[in-house]
């Protein structure tokens, strides 16, 4: 078995510069079946809890899944959804090699889902129905209480060297997911973060220049589009 960081070593790795973690963070789907120490997982979730929530509600719940039987049930739901979405994606992107590379990585994750050592299911507790009619932005406000913590979790995983990604397809049926995980109706599963030691390694990511996606005051006004977007020395 490959040597992996101990909980003590993982804590030291969390002291790495934040910018380096952001620059090299990516979705890592191909992971080893090697176990991940509970203390490392709990520390990553502990850091996830430092994220802000709406009205400081702190209304997250995290279900750590290690039981092969539970993983198998979620994996079955994942495969059901992937047969539809994956097939469509492969047809639409058959000439896009970069996207096909991503789809192959997802296919690997689907095929080996039960082998992933840890699944962290991020949930929100409390009703989604407000006390007064909500505008269309309502769902964004609701999920805004879980996704900052998920990003903290992903960054913590990157820092300690764990492969991680954010997925939702295994939860396409919230009723089924609640049954599999034993969740009450007051707790909604939002996403899953599979965790494991990566088969590959992290590295710099390729992204659009900042000037290509930033608008000033009104959409379409992009004064920085042609600016030099290289990293500062």
N, C-alpha and C positions, 0 to 999 in steps of 0.2 A: 504494500500500500504506500502511496506517495506521502511524504511528510507534509503535514499542514500545520499552520500556527496553533500554538496552545492558547487557551483563553488569556493568559498573561501576555503573550506575544501579540495577540489580537488587539488588546488594549493599547499597546505601544504603537501599533500600526495606525490606530485611529488618530494619532497625533500628527499624521502627515498633512501637508498643506492642502487646504480645501480646493484651491484652484487646480492643483494637479489631479485631484479626484474628479472634478467637474470636466476637465479637458480630456480625460481618458475613460469616462463612464460610457458604457454602452449596454445594450441588452445582450446578456450572455445566456444562451439557452442550452448549449451543450455542456453538461456538467457530469462529474464523476459520481458514482454511487457511494463513495466514501462517506462515512458519517460526519456530521458537523456537531461539534460540542454544544450542548444546550446553553452553556454560559455565553458562548459567542452569539448565538441566536438571540438570547434574552438581552444582551447588551445592545445589539443592533435595534431591537424593538424599544428598549429603554430610550435610545437616542431618538427614535421615531416619535416618542411621546413628548419630546421637547418642541414639536412643531405647534404652530397656533391652530386654534379651532374657532368656529363661529361663536361669538359671545363667550369665549373661553369655556364652552360646554364640555370639552374633553370627552366627547361622546363616542370615542372609538373603542372597539373591542378587537382583539387579535386572536385567531385560532391557529395554533401551531399544529400542523398535521404531519405525523410521522408513521402512523399506523398504515401498513400496506393495504389493508382492506378499504380504508377510507380513501386513500390515494387512488385505488383502483376504481372506486365509484365515481370520483371526480374525473378520472381519466376517461371513463366511458362517456361522460357528458362532453368532455373536451373533444373526443373523436367524433361524436355525433355532430357537433357544431362545425368542426374542421372539415368534415366531408363536404359540407355545403360551401363554406367560405373559402376554404383552401382550394377547392376545385374551381370556383369562380376566379379566384386570384391567379391561379396558374394559367387559365385561359386568357384572361385580360392582359397579363404581364408576360406572355410567352416570349416576347422579343426584348424584354428588359432584364438583362443579366443581373444587374444589381438587386432588383426586386426578387428575382428567382433565387438568388443566394439567401435572401432573408426568408423566403418561403421554405427553402430546404432546411434552414435552421429550425423554423417552427415545426416542420414535419418531423424532424428528429425529436424535438421536445414532446410532440404528440405521441410518437412511437415509444418513447422511453419514459413516459410520465411517471409510471410507478417506481422507476429506479431513482428518481430525484429524491435526495435524502430528506429535505424539509420543504413543506409548503406553508407559507404564512398567508392566511386569509384575513384581509383587512376588512373590518365591518364597521357600520355605524349603528348606534343604538338610538332609539327614540323615533317618533313618528315623522314621516316626510310631509304629512298634511299640516299646513300652517293653520293658525286660528282665523285667518282671513284669506280671501282669494289672493293667490300668488301670481305674479307676472311670469312670463316664460323664463326669466332668468332664475327662477326659484330653484330648479334642479342644480344649476351651477353653484348657487349659494350653499345648498345642502351638501353636495360632494366636496365643496371647498373645505370641509372639516375633516376629510380623510386623506386627500391627495397630498397635501403638504407633508403629512407624517409618512406617507409611502415614499416620497422623494427622499426624506431623511433616511429611511430604511435602505433605499437603494444606494445612497451615498455611503452609508456606514458599511454596507456589504462590499462596495467597491474598495473602501479603505482597508478592510481586513483581507481582501483578496477573494471573496466569495463571488461566484457567478450569480447573477440575478436578472430578472426581467419582470415586467408588469403584464399580466394577462387577465382576460375577463371571460373568454369563451367557455371555460368549465362552469361558469355561473350563469349561463344563458337562461336557465330556469331557476329563478330564485326560490321557487317552491321546492324543487328537487334539492337544491343546495342546502336549504334550511333543514330538510329531512336528513340529508347525509351528515351534516355537521351538528345536528341537534340544536339548531338555533330557534329561539322563540320568535314570534311574529314581530316583536319589537326590535329585532336586530336584523339588519339588512347586509348581506355580503356584498362588498363593492368590487373587490379585485383580489387576485392571488399573486404573491411574489414567491416563485420557486427559488430555493437557495441550494447551492452546492458548489464544491470546488471545481473551477472551470477546467475543461479539457484543453482549452487554448490559453490565451493570455490577453490581458487588457492592452490597449494601445490608443494612440491619438485617433479621434473620430473626424470624419469629413462632414462639414456642415456648410450651408449657404453663408455667404458674407453677411455680416450684420446689416449693412446698408441696403441689402436686397429685401429685407423683411421689416424694416423700421420706417414708420411714417410719422411725419411731424404735423401735429394739430389736426389734419384731415387725411383720410385715406387717399393715397395716390401722390401725396407730396413727399417725395423721398430725396431730400437734399444730400443724404450720405450714400446714395446708391453707387456713385462712382468713386467714392473715397477709398483710400488704401485701407483694406481690412486686415492687414497682416498683424500678427501678435506683437505687442510692444516688447522691446528688448529689455 
